[in-house]
């Protein structure tokens, strides 16, 4: 079961962006995070400390030897929880439900931002998709679909030019202030994929 501290730490708007950026780009200098996210360095450092306390990011070895700034990386990928996991603690269950709502708002907000785009992206418009269905299912059958989708997502990620992604190892060498590996793959940009499955009334 996820710790409530990790759930609530990630589902703050700025901290969610920090966590997602580190998950995409790998080890990153705090000044780069601040610049890319449009935040003050002091604010980003504060949020990084909170994420570190929750166990979802960690400080990384200095990649340049400069030592005037800190480097960070995600220490885990993804969280999975339900408010029902915390039924023994009403206070934690309330926090978990608030995190669920924040997560849905993130999903819908990103989808709305995509549909509000003004620049034409014909190739990406053809590649983007929406999938939904309705069916009769038991809780176990819905859980089985969730597991199958997680396996599909993991296999898809693993197949994305395996070995070409950001390397977060402690022996990395770099002359720049960020990990550029993610930008060296022509034609790629960050993509967000999400799906929800839940009981409904037609």
C-alpha positions in Angstrom: 0.0 0.0 0.0 1.2 3.5 -0.8 2.2 5.8 2.0 -0.2 8.7 2.3 2.8 11.1 2.5 3.9 10.0 -1.0 0.4 10.4 -2.4 -0.2 13.9 -1.0 3.3 15.0 -1.8 3.1 14.3 -5.5 -0.5 15.6 -6.0 0.4 19.2 -5.5 0.3 21.1 -8.9 4.0 22.2 -8.9 5.3 19.0 -7.3 3.4 16.9 -9.9 5.1 18.9 -12.7 8.5 18.5 -11.0 8.0 14.7 -10.6 6.8 14.3 -14.2 9.7 16.4 -15.6 12.2 14.2 -13.7 10.5 11.1 -14.8 10.8 12.2 -18.5 14.2 13.9 -18.5 16.1 12.0 -15.9 18.7 13.6 -13.6 18.3 17.4 -13.8 19.8 20.4 -12.2 17.5 22.4 -9.9 18.1 25.6 -11.9 17.0 23.8 -15.1 13.9 22.6 -13.3 13.0 26.1 -12.2 13.6 27.6 -15.7 11.7 24.9 -17.5 8.7 25.0 -15.1 8.7 28.8 -14.8 9.3 28.7 -11.0 11.7 30.3 -8.6 14.7 28.2 -7.7 13.9 28.6 -4.0 10.3 27.3 -4.5 11.5 24.4 -6.6 14.1 23.5 -3.9 11.4 23.6 -1.3 9.1 21.2 -3.3 12.0 18.9 -4.0 12.7 18.6 -0.3 9.1 17.7 0.3 9.2 15.1 -2.5 12.4 13.7 -1.1 10.9 13.4 2.4 8.0 11.4 0.8 10.5 9.1 -1.0 9.6 9.9 -4.6 12.7 11.9 -5.6 16.3 11.8 -4.5 19.4 14.0 -4.8 21.7 12.8 -7.5 25.5 13.0 -7.7 26.8 16.4 -9.1 27.3 15.8 -12.9 29.6 18.7 -13.4 31.7 19.1 -10.3 30.4 22.7 -10.0 28.8 22.1 -6.6 27.0 25.4 -6.7 23.6 23.8 -7.4 22.0 20.4 -6.8 20.9 17.6 -9.1 17.8 15.5 -8.7 16.1 12.4 -10.1 12.9 10.5 -9.6 13.5 7.6 -7.2 10.5 5.6 -8.3 8.0 5.4 -11.2 4.3 5.9 -10.6 2.0 5.5 -7.7 -1.1 3.3 -7.3 -3.7 3.7 -4.6 -7.4 3.9 -3.7 -9.0 5.9 -0.9 -10.4 2.6 0.3 -6.8 1.6 1.2 -7.1 4.1 4.1 -10.5 3.1 5.5 -8.9 2.6 8.9 -7.9 6.3 9.0 -10.7 8.8 8.1 -8.1 11.6 7.9 -5.9 9.7 5.5 -8.9 8.5 3.5 -9.9 12.2 3.0 -6.4 13.1 1.9 -6.4 10.1 -0.6 -9.7 11.2 -2.0 -8.4 14.7 -2.5 -5.3 13.3 -4.3 -7.6 11.3 -6.5 -9.5 14.4 -7.4 -6.3 16.3 -8.1 -5.1 13.4 -10.3 -8.3 13.5 -12.4 -8.0 17.3 -12.7 -4.4 16.8 -14.0 -5.6 14.3 -16.5 -8.5 16.4 -17.8 -6.5 19.6 -17.7 -3.9 18.1 -20.0 -6.5 16.7 -22.3 -8.2 20.1 -22.5 -4.8 21.8 -23.2 -4.3 19.4 -26.1 -7.6 20.3 -27.6 -7.1 24.0 -27.1 -3.8 24.0 -29.1 -3.5 26.7 -31.7 -0.5 25.4 -33.6 -1.3 22.7 -36.3 0.2 19.3 -35.5 -1.3 17.1 -38.2 0.9 14.1 -37.5 0.3 14.2 -33.8 -3.5 14.8 -34.3 -3.6 11.6 -36.3 -1.6 9.7 -33.7 -3.6 10.9 -30.7 -6.5 8.7 -29.7 -9.4 8.3 -27.4 -10.7 4.9 -26.4 -13.8 4.0 -24.3 -16.2 1.2 -23.9 -19.0 0.0 -21.7 -19.4 -3.6 -20.5 -20.7 -5.8 -17.7 -17.9 -6.9 -15.4 -17.1 -8.0 -11.9 -14.5 -6.2 -9.7 -12.0 -9.0 -10.4 -12.6 -8.7 -14.2 -12.1 -4.9 -14.1 -8.9 -5.4 -12.0 -7.7 -7.9 -14.6 -8.2 -5.3 -17.3 -6.2 -2.8 -15.2 -3.3 -5.3 -14.9 -3.3 -6.0 -18.6 -3.2 -2.3 -19.4 -0.3 -1.7 -17.0 1.6 -4.5 -18.7 0.8 -3.0 -22.1 2.0 0.4 -21.1 5.2 -1.0 -19.5 6.0 -3.1 -22.7 5.3 0.0 -24.9 7.6 2.1 -22.8 10.3 -0.5 -22.7 10.2 -0.8 -26.5 10.8 3.0 -27.1 14.3 2.8 -28.5 15.5 0.7 -25.6 18.8 2.0 -24.3 18.4 5.5 -25.9 16.6 7.1 -22.9 18.1 9.2 -20.1 20.7 7.4 -18.1 20.4 8.2 -14.4 23.5 6.3 -13.3 25.8 7.9 -10.7 28.7 7.9 -13.1 27.1 10.1 -15.7 29.3 12.8 -17.2 27.9 16.0 -18.6 29.1 19.4 -19.7 25.7 21.0 -19.8 23.2 21.7 -16.9 20.6 19.2 -18.0 20.2 15.7 -19.5 19.8 16.2 -23.2 19.4 12.5 -24.1 15.6 12.8 -24.2 16.0 15.6 -26.8 18.3 13.6 -29.1 15.5 11.3 -30.6 14.2 12.9 -33.7 10.4 13.3 -34.0 9.7 12.6 -30.4 8.0 14.8 -27.8 6.6 14.0 -24.4 3.2 12.2 -24.6 0.6 11.6 -21.9 -1.5 8.5 -21.9 -4.3 7.8 -19.4 -7.4 5.7 -19.0 -10.0 5.3 -16.3 -12.2 2.3 -15.6 -15.1 2.5 -13.1 -18.6 1.5 -12.4 -21.2 3.6 -14.2 -24.9 4.0 -14.9 -25.8 4.2 -18.6 
